[in-house]
Amino acid sequence: MAEDTRRTAVVIEDDADIRILVETVLRQAGFDVTSTASGTEGVELVREKQPSVVTLDIGLLDIDGLEVARRVRLFSDCYIVMLTAQSDEADLLFGLESGADDYVIKPFRPRELRARIEAMLRRPRSSSTLAPDAATPPVEPARVPEPRVTNADPPRPALQPARDELVYSHNGLTLNADTRTVELDAAELELTRTEFDLLKSILQSKRRVRSKADLVRELRDDIYIANDFVSESEERSIEVHVANLRRKLADDPKHSRWIETVRGVGYRLSVMV
């Protein structure tokens, strides 16, 4: 029997019209969709259905979407998209801190919601976002027999991965793209997938200025398409993610050690100190 490759989504939204709209968008994208107007019920649906995507309204009637996201993150590594009518930066930061991967401001265009969900699904998941009891047990790698060494065949050093392509260090900050970990002064930081990918992109670019639109396109997919349309809300999301990164790094924008703002253009890596 062929394996079922359909994707699953849970919609948690108390506005019936928006709930039906989101259900339609997701079904057209090939998802099996389950929905609810209750935050408490939504948490249990996520636990039961184990979806790859959850869309979550912040202003629910029983418990707010921020608390729902926190509870879901205790056992699930699904992608969470916040749907909110609030565009204040502080409110958006709270959503990202609660475990959301992205947010979309109401009213939104259905095509934009679908495109952003598809872009998230193309990004790799971090293996360190789940609670310890929900983590997958490590798999011991297969043992590879060592080659026999003879006088006619002197030992040669094993090939090592190009570490300079996997590890980025700057002003006490170290990002390992292989293990998807970030350390600041030897202390590990907890970043969302988007924050990690954004920081990696800025570190890779060094002093080259990256526009917000440019960063949006890079985070959408492994395939970079220069002329892809970028909406204002997507550019705004980059600002929010950068602000959240700076908060976690304790990085003062006026005297930045890592992410420097180029006014009216975008961001670049700060100078080495």
N, C-alpha and C positions, 0 to 999 in steps of 0.2 A: 504493500500500500504506500502511495506517495506521502511524503511528510507534509503536514499542514504548515504552510509558511505564512499564513495570515497573521497580521500584527494585531495587538490588543491595545485599546485605549480606555481610560476611565475619564468621564467628564463630571466635574463637581461644580455645579452652577445653579443658583437659586432663581435666576431669571429664566422663565420657560422659553421665551423667544430666543434668547442667546444660546440656551442649552440645545435647542433644536438645530440652530444654525451650526454650532460647533459639531454636533453629532453628524450633520450632513457633510461638513467639510472632511471630517475624519473618515467617514464611510466611503466617500469618493476617493480618498487616498488609500483605500484598501484595508482599513482597520475594522476589527470587530469592536463595537462600542457599547459600553455600559455607562449609564448616567444616573445621577442623583442630585437632589437639591440640598442634601444634608451633609455637613462636614463630617459628622460622626460616622454616618453610613458610608461616606466616601472612603474613609480610612479603612474600613472593613472590606469594601469592594477592592481596594488596591491589594490588600492582603490576600484576598480570595482569587482575584483574576491575574495577579502578577503582570500588570500591563507594562509595555515599553514606554508609554506616554500617558501623562496625567495633565489635563487642563484644569486649572483651579481658580475659582473666583475668590478674591480676598474678602469681600463683604458678605459672608454667609450668615444665615439667621441664627444657627445654634452655636457653632464655634467658628472663629474667623479663619480665613485661608492660611494665615501665617502659622497658626497652631496645627492645622491639618498638615502642612508641609513638614513641620517639625516631627510630628508623629510618624508620618510616612517614611521620613529619613531614618528612623530607628530600625527599619527592616527592609527597605526597598531602595534600589539604585535607579529607579525609573527616571525618565526625563520629566521634569515638572515645568509647565508653562503657566505663569500667573496671568490671569485676565483681570484687569483693573481699570477703573475710571479715574484713578488717582495718578497724576503725573508728577507729583512732588518728589524730588530726589530722595528725601529721607524715607518716604514710604516705600519707594522702589528698593532702596538699600535694605530695609527691613525684610522685604520679600526675598531678596537674594541671600541674605544672611540666614533665613529660615530654611534654605535648601533648594530654592527655585533655581532652575538653569537659565530661564529667560522670562521675559514679561512682554505682554502686548497690551497696549492701552485701548480701551473702548472709547468710541466705536472703532472697529478695525475692519480691514478688507479681508474677506475669506481667503483670497489667493495669497495674501501676505502671511496669514496664520499658517496655511498649509506649507508654504515655502520655508518658513522658519522652523517648523516641526521637522520637515524632511532634512533640513540642514543640520539640525541637532543630531538626528539619527545617524548621520554620516560621520559624526565626530566620535573618537574613541571614548569609551567609558573609563573612568578612573576606578581602580580596584580598591581604593582606600576610603570610600565614602560611606560604606555601610558600618553599622554597629558590629562589634566583634562577634556576637553570637549569630550574626546573619552572614558572615563572610564565608566564602567557599573554602574548604580545606585545601591547603597547598598540595600540589601534585609533585611528587619526587621525579626529577628528570631521569630519563633513561641513561644508564651508564654506557659510556662509549669506551671500548677497549683502547688502551694506549698502544701506539705502534711499537713494534720491536725495534730495538736499537742494536746495530752491528757496527763493527769497525769500519765497514765500507759505507755505512749510512749514518754519519754523525748526527746527533740530535739537533733539531731545528726548533726555535721558539715557536710556540703555538700562535696562530694568527689572532690578534686582538681586535675588537671592534674599534672603530675610529671614535675614541672617547670625546675628542673635541667637537664631534658632531652631535653628541648626546648630552653633554654637560656644559652648562653655561654659568659662568661666575662673574659677579660684578658687585663691588663694594660690600662684600660680606654676604651676598645673596648667591645661593647655588641652586640651579634648576637642573634636574636630571630628567631628560625626555624619555629615557628608557624605562625607568621606574615610576615616572610621573610623580615625582616628589620635589618639594621646594624646601630649602633650609635657609634660615636667616640667622647668622651668627651661631651655627650648629644646632639651632632649634627648629624642628619641623613645623611648617605652616600648613593649615588646612585650607585648601582653595577648592572652589567649584571647578568643574570641567572647563567652563568658559573662561574663568579667571586664569586658570593654568595656561590654556591655549593662547590667551591674549598676552600674558607675561612672556611666554616663550617667543611669540612673534616679535615683541619689542626687543627682547634680548638678542634675537637673531639679527635684527635690523641694525643694531648698534646705534650709531648717530644719525642714521638715515631717518628722515621724518616720515611717519606713516599717518595718512589722513584717516579720519573716522570711517569714511566710506571704504577705503582700502582695507582697513581692519575687518569691517563687516564682511567683505567679500572673501577674505582669507579664512575667516571663522566659519563661513557657510559650508565649505566643502574642501576636499583635498585638491580639486581642480579649480584653479583660480581663473575667473573670467573677468577681464578688466572692465568691460562695458556693462556688466550686470547692473540693473537698477537697484538703488539703495534708497529705502524710504527714510523719512525724517525720524520716525520712531526707532528704526534700527540704529541710526547714528546716535540717537539719544541713549540707546541701550549701552553703546560703547562708553559713553560718558559715565553712566552709572557703574558699569563694571570697573572702569579705571578708578573711580572714587572708592569703590569697595576694596579694590586692591591696595590703594594707598592707605586706607584705614588699617588693613591687616598688616601692612608693612610698616605702619607708623611713619609714613613718608610725607613730610611737609612739602606741599606743592611749591612754596616760596623758596625752599632750600632743598630741592629734591635730590635724593641719592640714587633713585632708580628710574622713575618715570617723569620726564620733563614735558610740560605742555608748551607747544608752539602755537601761540595765540592765533586763532583764525585758520589754522591748518590742521593740526592733529597732535601727535605725540612722538617722542623719540627717547632713547636711552640717555640718562644723565651722564655727565662726564665722570671719569674715574677719579676718586679721591683717595 
